[in-house]
Amino acid sequence: MSKREREEENAAPFAPRLSHLAPRTSHLGLRKWLSGALFALAGGIGVVALVWPFVRPVSQSGTVGTDLVLTVILLTLCLGVLLVEVQGQAVNAKVVATLGVLVALTAVLRFIENAIPGPGGFSPIFAPIILAGYIFGSRFGFLMGTLTMLVSALITGGVGPWLPYQMFTVGWVGLTAGWLPQLRSARAALLMLVAFGFLWGLLYGVIINLYSWPFIMGQAATSWEDGLGVAEGVQRYAAFYLLTSLVWDVTRGVGTAVLLLVLGLPTMRALTRFQQKLSFTNE
């Protein structure tokens, strides 16, 4: 470091950090575009994978290889997004550490859930993912949701053809939480998150059942059949969902809403303080 640089650092302690960020700023638009493209690609692949039974025949024998490919693609995209995102952060090491800690803690919650099952479809993992997505932003929320499902599956032995679909869907939970408006009133924000958590408790079941529905044999009025049109397929799936999953998913929604109502405010305050210390950009 030159004499002039040392003098500038002593005169303004934060100048070196800002100067290091200057060259990055010129590439900020490119990074945001690339990160957004990766997110859009991940979301698009997930949507196509889930709605495929409505437009094309499916075969149980071909799902294992397809699901493995989906998992590898999704994990690769997540790592790509993470790499792009941290390049735009002044405290990238701390951001990655924060993501890792939150993913680990939420994965432990899922381990506890498997060891001591709750009523119906209740799961404690949705509340922290929603709160993290709301405070840290949609991209952080997507990564936390996706990686939480991967890590918890490895811990609990829950690796199977359903995994990529769970990763996509829970990633969308965190992603959409970051799209919610930032309200001035903490209590108003909490009530919004409570309603959001209840809604996702239902939506998760609606979306994730799309993976298994084509392979479940049942009554013709509720079963998938090759050659179904989109309208009839949606009608049959709606009947299937109402008969088999609605009550289960209501339990998940109510449990998530209660957790957010009880623990939401102190958790939001703690995460907000941490976000401010990290100078984290909520995008």
Phi and psi in degrees as a GROMACS rama.xvg file:
@    title "Ramachandran Plot"
@    xaxis  label "Phi"
@    yaxis  label "Psi"
@TYPE xy
-74.692  167.447  SER-2
-61.8775  -41.0284  LYS-3
-63.9625  -40.3678  ARG-4
-65.2444  -38.4725  GLU-5
-65.3058  -39.5133  ARG-6
-64.1441  -41.3913  GLU-7
-66.1984  -35.9962  GLU-8
-67.8123  -40.472  GLU-9
-68.8994  -33.7658  ASN-10
-74.5289  -34.74  ALA-11
-138.56  96.2859  ALA-12
-57.0643  -28.7245  PRO-13
-93.8681  -1.89779  PHE-14
-62.0335  -42.3345  ALA-15
-59.9515  -40.3022  PRO-16
-63.6408  -42.8766  ARG-17
-67.7966  -37.805  LEU-18
-67.3724  -34.0669  SER-19
-68.3038  -28.119  HIS-20
-79.083  -19.5378  LEU-21
-58.0013  -50.7654  ALA-22
-65.9383  -26.7603  PRO-23
-68.8555  -35.127  ARG-24
-59.3877  -34.1876  THR-25
-64.7048  -23.0736  SER-26
-105.497  10.5403  HIS-27
-62.6541  -41.7819  LEU-28
-62.7565  -40.604  GLY-29
-64.828  -42.0233  LEU-30
-63.5831  -43.7883  ARG-31
-63.3028  -40.7623  LYS-32
-64.4416  -44.6939  TRP-33
-65.0708  -43.9126  LEU-34
-62.9295  -43.8318  SER-35
-62.6995  -37.8899  GLY-36
-64.4337  -40.4108  ALA-37
-65.6736  -41.2525  LEU-38
-62.9786  -44.8857  PHE-39
-62.4321  -39.3787  ALA-40
-64.2014  -44.7316  LEU-41
-61.5355  -44.1995  ALA-42
-64.9869  -41.1862  GLY-43
-63.4187  -42.2537  GLY-44
-63.1545  -40.9063  ILE-45
-63.2376  -43.7328  GLY-46
-62.6725  -46.1837  VAL-47
-60.9275  -43.5737  VAL-48
-62.5384  -36.5439  ALA-49
-80.0999  -33.3534  LEU-50
-93.4456  -2.1106  VAL-51
-54.303  -40.1453  TRP-52
-59.9247  -23.5234  PRO-53
-77.7232  -18.1163  PHE-54
-121.926  -14.9313  VAL-55
-140.819  150.425  ARG-56
-61.8447  151.256  PRO-57
-125.969  156.315  VAL-58
-135.56  126.854  SER-59
-58.5179  -35.701  GLN-60
-67.2986  -23.2728  SER-61
-96.1966  1.64844  GLY-62
-77.4016  -32.0344  THR-63
-61.8541  -50.2179  VAL-64
-63.6234  -40.5282  GLY-65
-63.202  -44.0309  THR-66
-67.0396  -35.7261  ASP-67
-64.3227  -42.9202  LEU-68
-62.5336  -43.1213  VAL-69
-60.451  -43.0665  LEU-70
-62.0479  -45.69  THR-71
-63.8721  -43.0618  VAL-72
-63.0083  -46.1026  ILE-73
-64.1669  -43.5869  LEU-74
-63.1039  -40.9631  LEU-75
-62.438  -43.1618  THR-76
-64.9655  -39.8903  LEU-77
-62.3229  -44.4064  CYS-78
-65.1022  -37.5935  LEU-79
-63.6848  -43.9903  GLY-80
-61.9016  -44.9064  VAL-81
-60.4165  -42.2674  LEU-82
-63.0389  -43.2523  LEU-83
-67.1695  -43.1517  VAL-84
-63.667  -45.7678  GLU-85
-67.9469  -22.74  VAL-86
-67.7957  -19.9036  GLN-87
-99.2338  7.63554  GLY-88
-109.647  138.156  GLN-89
-70.3463  -25.7148  ALA-90
-122.112  51.103  VAL-91
-58.7137  -34.6198  ASN-92
-63.2815  -40.0915  ALA-93
-70.8189  -35.3975  LYS-94
-63.8252  -46.3463  VAL-95
-62.8747  -40.5289  VAL-96
-63.8825  -40.2574  ALA-97
-61.4459  -46.2447  THR-98
-59.8244  -44.7335  LEU-99
-62.2983  -42.2818  GLY-100
-65.6833  -46.0123  VAL-101
-65.788  -39.0685  LEU-102
-63.0049  -44.0486  VAL-103
-63.3158  -43.9917  ALA-104
-64.7325  -41.9471  LEU-105
-69.4799  -35.4652  THR-106
-64.1818  -36.0027  ALA-107
-64.5118  -37.0974  VAL-108
-60.7691  -38.492  LEU-109
-70.2544  -33.0614  ARG-110
-63.4759  -42.6795  PHE-111
-63.7579  -39.1308  ILE-112
-59.523  -40.7811  GLU-113
-71.6545  -34.7779  ASN-114
-73.1579  -38.3256  ALA-115
-127.231  84.371  ILE-116
-60.7282  138.664  PRO-117
-87.9109  -179.944  GLY-118
-70.4009  139.283  PRO-119
55.7907  -133.868  GLY-120
-95.3025  16.6285  GLY-121
-59.3179  135.624  PHE-122
-142.965  133.092  SER-123
-80.615  -1.00279  PRO-124
-81.4029  -20.8566  ILE-125
-70.9354  -37.7578  PHE-126
-59.5018  -52.2567  ALA-127
-64.1385  -33.1266  PRO-128
-67.7167  -41.3812  ILE-129
-63.8027  -45.1611  ILE-130
-64.8321  -42.6274  LEU-131
-65.9209  -41.4266  ALA-132
-62.9039  -40.2315  GLY-133
-67.5767  -41.4355  TYR-134
-80.9097  -46.7626  ILE-135
-92.5302  -12.9114  PHE-136
112.689  164.466  GLY-137
-65.2348  -39.0456  SER-138
-68.8872  -42.1314  ARG-139
-62.0679  -41.9417  PHE-140
-62.7877  -39.9625  GLY-141
-63.7934  -45.8268  PHE-142
-63.8943  -40.2667  LEU-143
-65.7163  -44.0376  MET-144
-64.0588  -45.8299  GLY-145
-65.3954  -48.5912  THR-146
-71.7224  -29.6753  LEU-147
-60.8602  -44.5253  THR-148
-65.842  -37.2593  MET-149
-66.5542  -51.0751  LEU-150
-63.7282  -43.9013  VAL-151
-66.6382  -32.8577  SER-152
-65.5928  -39.2045  ALA-153
-66.6673  -36.0525  LEU-154
-71.6556  -43.1707  ILE-155
-93.4441  -2.63358  THR-156
74.8175  24.1801  GLY-157
-93.6793  28.5154  GLY-158
-81.1449  126.677  VAL-159
-169.043  -175.75  GLY-160
-64.0607  -15.598  PRO-161
-80.6975  -16.0976  TRP-162
-58.0331  -50.5453  LEU-163
-60.3023  -33.1104  PRO-164
-69.8474  -38.1261  TYR-165
-65.1676  -40.7576  GLN-166
-63.1503  -46.6159  MET-167
-57.1158  -50.7244  PHE-168
-68.3873  -45.5284  THR-169
-68.9154  -31.0113  VAL-170
-60.6243  -39.0599  GLY-171
-66.7967  -29.786  TRP-172
-58.9557  -51.5944  VAL-173
-66.5574  -36.6781  GLY-174
-62.2713  -50.6905  LEU-175
-70.3753  -26.1932  THR-176
-61.9314  -34.4524  ALA-177
-72.9318  -14.514  GLY-178
-84.3098  -11.6618  TRP-179
-66.9459  148.481  LEU-180
-67.2183  143.762  PRO-181
-84.7284  103.985  GLN-182
-86.5857  148.467  LEU-183
-70.6194  -38.2586  ARG-184
-83.4436  124.38  SER-185
-64.6654  -37.6822  ALA-186
-68.86  -38.9662  ARG-187
-64.3237  -40.607  ALA-188
-63.3464  -39.1994  ALA-189
-63.7816  -45.5441  LEU-190
-62.3189  -37.5069  LEU-191
-62.8352  -43.3536  MET-192
-68.2397  -34.6424  LEU-193
-61.9647  -47.2871  VAL-194
-63.9657  -39.3037  ALA-195
-63.4869  -42.3127  PHE-196
-64.0631  -40.7785  GLY-197
-64.4593  -43.454  PHE-198
-60.8284  -43.4936  LEU-199
-70.6551  -25.6289  TRP-200
-58.7352  -35.7621  GLY-201
-80.2806  -45.9345  LEU-202
-61.5971  -35.3988  LEU-203
-58.494  -45.1164  TYR-204
-66.3563  -40.2858  GLY-205
-59.4009  -42.4069  VAL-206
-78.0324  -47.0688  ILE-207
-70.1366  -26.9993  ILE-208
-68.0316  -18.1315  ASN-209
-60.575  -28.855  LEU-210
-65.9222  -45.4817  TYR-211
-93.809  -19.9705  SER-212
-53.9859  -43.8041  TRP-213
-62.7507  -17.6004  PRO-214
-104.935  5.39689  PHE-215
-99.9913  118.919  ILE-216
-83.9792  137.128  MET-217
-166.001  -155.451  GLY-218
-66.3459  149.694  GLN-219
-59.557  -31.7883  ALA-220
-71.7643  -16.0136  ALA-221
-123.337  6.15182  THR-222
-107.713  151.401  SER-223
-75.02  148.049  TRP-224
-146.546  135.587  GLU-225
-59.307  132.568  ASP-226
94.7378  -0.218501  GLY-227
-63.9673  139.596  LEU-228
-73.8122  166.272  GLY-229
-60.778  -46.0101  VAL-230
-62.4748  -46.6824  ALA-231
-68.768  -35.1082  GLU-232
-62.8407  -43.9757  GLY-233
-64.0503  -40.3929  VAL-234
-63.0065  -45.843  GLN-235
-65.5291  -39.2558  ARG-236
-66.4999  -39.082  TYR-237
-60.7502  -42.0688  ALA-238
-64.4826  -42.2913  ALA-239
-60.075  -44.8766  PHE-240
-64.9371  -44.8377  TYR-241
-62.0828  -36.2581  LEU-242
-79.476  -31.7282  LEU-243
-110.451  -25.1972  THR-244
-128.881  -16.5837  SER-245
-59.3405  -50.2485  LEU-246
-62.1328  -42.2867  VAL-247
-58.5092  -43.2756  TRP-248
-76.6449  -30.6129  ASP-249
-60.8274  -38.561  VAL-250
-61.9175  -41.7452  THR-251
-63.0864  -44.2469  ARG-252
-63.8144  -44.0607  GLY-253
-64.956  -43.3044  VAL-254
-62.1181  -42.2862  GLY-255
-64.1018  -42.6259  THR-256
-62.9392  -40.566  ALA-257
-66.2951  -44.1925  VAL-258
-59.5026  -43.7086  LEU-259
-65.5165  -39.2395  LEU-260
-65.5854  -39.2296  LEU-261
-80.8961  -43.8805  VAL-262
-108.015  -3.07155  LEU-263
-62.8454  -50.1278  GLY-264
-62.5629  -52.5066  LEU-265
-62.9565  -35.0971  PRO-266
-68.4048  -40.7585  THR-267
-61.9263  -41.8643  MET-268
-63.5943  -44.2748  ARG-269
-64.7035  -44.445  ALA-270
-67.1525  -35.9515  LEU-271
-65.7984  -42.0439  THR-272
-62.4153  -41.3342  ARG-273
-65.6125  -40.2348  PHE-274
-61.5569  -42.1246  GLN-275
-66.3244  -37.2105  GLN-276
-67.2039  -31.318  LYS-277
-85.1037  -6.55055  LEU-278
53.8212  42.4855  SER-279
-76.4456  136.944  PHE-280
-92.5504  121.316  THR-281
-86.9169  102.664  ASN-282
